[in-house]
Amino acid sequence: MTTSRSPVTAATPPVGREVLIRRPALADAAGIHRLVVAAEALDVNSLYLYLLLCRDFSATCRVAEAAGELIGFVSAYRPPSRPDLLFIWQIAVASTHRRQGLAMRMLLDLLVATGDSPLPTLATTITDSNAASRRLFESLARRLRCELRTGRGFESNLFGTTGHEAERMFYLGPLKAGFQVTTGKEPAHGNGF
Ligand SMILES: CC(C)(COP(=O)(O)OP(=O)(O)OC[C@H]1O[C@@H](n2cnc3c(N)ncnc32)[C@H](O)[C@@H]1OP(=O)(O)O)[C@@H](O)C(=O)NCCC(=O)NCCS
């Protein structure tokens, strides 16, 4: 239930307790790069870029670690012109650990940590062929009981001749003060536009 007075809380989806979700440190950049390469579905950025994320944007990024190994990563940032927005950039879970609630857990951890004022609307882009990513954010919208709407993202021609699929924009929110996360099994509250 969404209320403006309740504290920010999050239900933890089922994933092993031995998994640690934390802010990334510089020493994680190489492991993040490896994870993104292995995920295959993602655009691989330079290792230098991941170093910058770990150094300058760690407050809005998360890694998941199990037995000393990086098994999950999510990057996000607040666009300077839209401080009310939290843009989720890349999210990846090692293939061995998928479908166990780990991506959801990283997103919820991030949200609870950034759920201060001003509260963000979440944004991300998803290609039409990435069903797993779409399901993840649809499920997140249900848990947050917020609207999910789509908008224009990046058309494929913007990627030059790389053959990159178009990226559609997804917005979740706006989140209300003291938002609470539900189990995700209830029907969505509001269908967006
Ligand atoms: C997308 C990705 C991060 C999801 O990670 P995950 O840890 O497996 O996701 P979760 O277990 O937290 O699942 C969250 C929800 O999405 C659903 N989901 C996840 N993968 C799915 C799939 N392949 N097909 C259908 N639904 C899927 C889950 O059932 C769950 O729904 P629920 O909460 O209603 O039960 C992972 O598949 C991945 O790393 N893919 C490659 C990289 C990528 O495409 N990233 C996204 C673009 S940046």
The ligand as an ORCA input file, in Angstrom:
! r2SCAN-3c Opt
* xyz 0 1
  C      17.119     -9.036    -17.183
  C      17.862     -9.700    -16.023
  C      18.761     -8.665    -15.367
  C      16.818    -10.226    -15.010
  O      17.538    -10.704    -13.885
  P      16.919    -11.800    -12.879
  O      17.696    -11.759    -11.622
  O      16.825    -13.116    -13.573
  O      15.447    -11.231    -12.648
  P      14.523    -11.561    -11.371
  O      14.743    -12.971    -10.962
  O      14.717    -10.511    -10.341
  O      13.061    -11.462    -11.988
  C      12.257    -10.303    -11.882
  C      10.940    -10.560    -12.600
  O      11.175    -10.710    -14.006
  C      10.734    -11.982    -14.455
  N      11.715    -12.515    -15.400
  C      13.064    -12.496    -15.270
  N      13.637    -13.091    -16.328
  C      12.621    -13.499    -17.128
  C      12.581    -14.177    -18.364
  N      13.704    -14.586    -18.995
  N      11.377    -14.414    -18.924
  C      10.235    -14.015    -18.312
  N      10.206    -13.361    -17.107
  C      11.401    -13.112    -16.538
  C      10.679    -12.856    -13.226
  O       9.766    -13.916    -13.365
  C      10.260    -11.859    -12.164
  O       8.866    -11.634    -12.267
  P       7.923    -11.727    -10.916
  O       8.526    -10.729     -9.943
  O       6.575    -11.324    -11.436
  O       8.016    -13.132    -10.436
  C      18.700    -10.920    -16.516
  O      17.878    -11.751    -17.311
  C      19.927    -10.524    -17.332
  O      21.004    -10.269    -16.796
  N      19.769    -10.485    -18.670
  C      20.906    -10.100    -19.556
  C      21.195     -8.622    -19.474
  C      19.979     -7.780    -19.848
  O      19.282     -8.038    -20.817
  N      19.729     -6.705    -19.063
  C      18.614     -5.796    -19.268
  C      18.910     -4.710    -20.221
  S      20.010     -3.497    -19.531
*
